[in-house]
Amino acid sequence: MRFGGNPFVLGHALYMKAIHGGKAKNDKIDSNKIALLLRGGMIPQAYVYPARMRATRDLLRRRMHLMRKRAELLAHIQNTNSQYNLPEIGVKIAYKANRVGIAERFPQPAVARSISVDIALIDHYDQLLGDLELYIVRTAKEHDSNTFHRLRSIHGVGKILSLVLLYEIHDIDRFPTVQDFVSYLPPGQVRQRVCRKALRHRRKEDRQCAFKVGLLRSRRSFLRGNPSAQNFLKKLAQKRGKGKALSILAHRLGRAVFYMMKRKPLSTRRNFWPNPLEQTDQPDA
C-alpha cells in the first residue's frame, strides 16, 4: 500500500515500543528513530484491515462483549443458588424454557427479586443478540458469502464461529505459508489462559485474542458428536498425553482452515485427514 507516493507502513501499537526513556522528545526526533527502526526491520507491523468490513468486525467483537455480560448473569444465578445451600438446578438455564420458576426457588423475597432481575436481563440479551446475529450474518453474506459457507462445512463450526474466523482472518494471503498461519494460533490451554487474562486487562489492545478463543471453542465443538476426531484424539492421548493431543488437534484444525480459505474446497473427511486410509470406517468430519 502506498500513501502520497510513499509506501504506507502501519506499526502495531501494542508491540511497538520504539521510543522509551529518551531525554529529548519531539516529532522530529521521534520520526527519525522510527525511520531508523523501519530501515532495520525492527518495527512490528500490523495488518491494514479494509474499511468496508471494519465496522462489521467491530460489531462482531461487540457481540462477544454482550455474550460475556449474559454469561455473568447466568453465573450469578448459579452462585446465588449455591450461596443459599439450595439443591442444584439440574438443567441448563441458558435455555429460556429452563428458566421458568427459577426465582421461586429462593424463599427470601429480596433474593427472589434479584434473580428475577437477572432473568429479565438475560431474556433481553437473548432478543438483542438474536437480532444482532441475524444482521451480522446478512452482512457477512454480502462481504464474502462463499468463505462463510465453506467455513460452516467444518464439523462443529457453526454460524458464530465461522463469522469470527471470517472477520478476524479476512485475507488468508497475508499469511505466506501454513506455518505462518498456525503460529498465529494458540497451541493449547496455557495460551488460552493467557489470552483470557489479556481480554480482561487489555481488551482494546489485544484484538488477536478474539480469534484465538474462537478457534479453541471450535476445537471443543469439533470433538462433539464426531467419532473420527474422538478416535484420533484418543490414540494421540495414549502416545503423547491429553494436553499435547489437544494441541495437535488444534494445529490440524488451523491447517484445515488455512487450506479451505486458500484453495476454496469444502470440508470433508478426505481433505481433513492427511492419510486417506485413516478413519475410513467413520463418517465425514
N, C-alpha and C positions, 0 to 999 in steps of 0.2 A: 504494500500500500504506500502511495506517495501523497504528500500534502504540500502544495505550493511548489512542486518541482523537487522536493526533498523527500527521502524515504521516511515514512512515519513509523516510529517505534513506541509502543506502549509498555511502560515499565510496570511490573507487578508491585502494587503499593504495599502489600503485606510483607514481601520478602526483600524489597529494595531499601536497604539502609546504607545508602551511598555516602551520606554526609552526616557524621555524628561526632560531636565534640570539637568541631572546628572553632578556632579562636575568632575568625572573621567570617561573617556570613552575609552575602548579598546575592542578587540574581546573577551577576557576572561570575562570581566565584563558584556558585552552585552549578551553573550551566557548564562551566569549564570542567569541573570534577565529573559531572555526569557524562560529558563528551569523552573524557579520558577513559572512564569505565566502559562506555559503549564501544570505544575503539578496541579495548582489550577483551571484549566479550564477557564482561563481568556484571552486566545488568540482567536480572531475571525478567524476561518479557512475558506479558500477559496476552491472551487471545483477544482480538478485537471482535466482539460479538456483533452480528448485524443488527442494525437499528430496527428493522421491521419485525424482528422476533424478540427483541429485548423486553418489551413491555409484557408479553405473554409469559416469558420466562420468569420475570419478577412476580407476576400474578400467581404462577405455579408455586413459587417459593413462599408467597404469602399464604397459600393454601396449607402448606406444611406448618406454618405458624398457627393457623386456626386449628389444625388437627391436634397440635400439641396442647392447646388450651382445652380442647374437648377431652383429650386423654387425662389431663389433670383433674377435670371434674369427675370422670369415671373412677380415677384412683381415690379421690376424696370420699366418694360413696363407700368404696370397699374399706378404706381406712377407718371411716366412722363406724362401720359395721363391726370391725374388729375392736375398736376402742371401747364399745359398749358391750363386748362379750356376747354378741348375738350369734346364732348359728350362721354358717356360711350361706351366702345367697344361692350358690349352686348352679346358677345359669349365667350366661354372658350378657351382662347388662348393656353391652354395646348395641344390642338389638333392641329396637323400640318395644316390641311385644313383651320382652322380658323385664321391662322397667315398670310395668303396671303393678301397683301395690307395694313398691319398694319403700316409699315414705311411711306407710302404715306399719312397717316392721318396728319402728322406733317408738317406744312408749312416751318419751318426753316430747311435748308439743314443740318446743323450740328446735330440737334436733330434727323432728319430722319436717318442720318448716324449712330448715336449712337444706335438707335433702330434696325437698320439693323445688327449691330454687335451682339446685344443681340439675335436676331432671328437666326443668323448663329450659335452662340454658343449653343443655345437650340437645333437646328437641329443636331449638332454634339453630344451633350449629349444624344439625343434620340437614335441615332445609336449606341453610345458607351454602353448605358445602356441596349439596346436590346440584343446586343451580350453578355454582361456580365451576364444578367439574364438567357439566354439560357445555358451558360456554368455552372452556379451555379445549375440550375435545373437538368442538366445531371449528375453533380457530386452528388447532393442530392439523386438521384435515385440509385446511386451506394452505398451510405452510408447507407440509410435507406428508401427504396422505399415504404414499407408498411405504415410507420408512416406518410410519406409525403402525401400519397393519403388519409389516414384516416383524417388527419387534413383538407384537402381540402373539405371533405364532410360536414364540418360545414358551415352553410349558412353565406355568407359574408366573409369567409376566402378564399382568392384567392391564387395565386401562391406565391407572395412575403410574405404575412403574414404567410403562412404555413412554408415557409423557415425560417423566423425569429423565429417562435415558435420551429421549429425542432432543429435549431442550438444553440439557446440560452438556451433551456431546456436540450437537449441531452438525459440524462438519468433520467427518471422520478423516478427511485428507490432512488435517492439521497434525495427525499422528503419522509419521513416515512409515513406521513398521508396527506390527502387532506387539512387539516387545515394548515399544514406547507407550502404547495404549495400556497394556496390562500393568506397567509400572506406575501408571496414574491411578490404579485401583487399590483398594485396601486388601492386604493379604489375609487378614484373619481377625479374631476377636480383639486382639490388643489394639489394632488400629481403629477398630470400631469404638472402643472406649475413649481413645484419644480424640476421635472425631466428635463424639458426643460432648466431651469437655470443650472442644473448640466451638461447638454450636451453642453451648451455654454462655461462654465468656467472650467469644469473638464472632458472633453470628453474622455481623455485617461484613467482616473482612474475609473469613474463610468460607467462601461460597462453594468450594470444591466438595465440602462435606455433604452437601445435599445429594450430590451424585453418588458419593461413596456409600452413604447409608441406604440409598435406593438400591444399589447393586447388592448389598448384603441382605436386604429384605427379599430381593429376587432369588437369592441363593436358598433361603429357607422355603419360600413358596415353590421353588423348583423341585425340592425334595418331596413336597406334599403330594401324595397320590401319584407318584412317579416311580414304579418298581425298578426301572432301569437305573435311575440315579441313586436310589436307595441301595441297590445291589453293588453299584460302582463304589459308593461311599463306604459300604461295609467291608469290601475287600481292601480298600485303601487304609481304613482304620486298623485293620488287623496287621498291616505291614508297617504303617508309619504313625499310628495314633490318630485320635479323632480330630485334634486341632489341625495337624498338617493335612489330614484328609479334607477337611472343610476348606482350607486354603487352596488346595489343588482344585477342588470343585469350583471355587470362586474364580480361579485362574482360567479354568476351562470355559466357564460362562462368559468371562471377559473376552476370550478369544472368539467365541461364537458370536457375540455381539459385534465385534470388530469386523469379522468376515461377512456377516449379514449386511452391515451397513456399507462395506466396501464392494462386495460382489453382488449384493442385492438378491440372494436366494431366500427362500422360506426355510424356517427351522424344521428339520426332520431328524429322525434317528441317525440316518446315514451320514449327514453332514455335521452332526454334533459329535458323535463318537468317531475318533480318527481311524480306528480299525473296523472295517465293515463286518468282520467276524464277531465283534464284541456285541453282546446283548441281543443276539439275533432272535431269541425267543421272547423278547419283551416288546411291548407296544412302542410306538413312536414317542420321542421326547419332545 
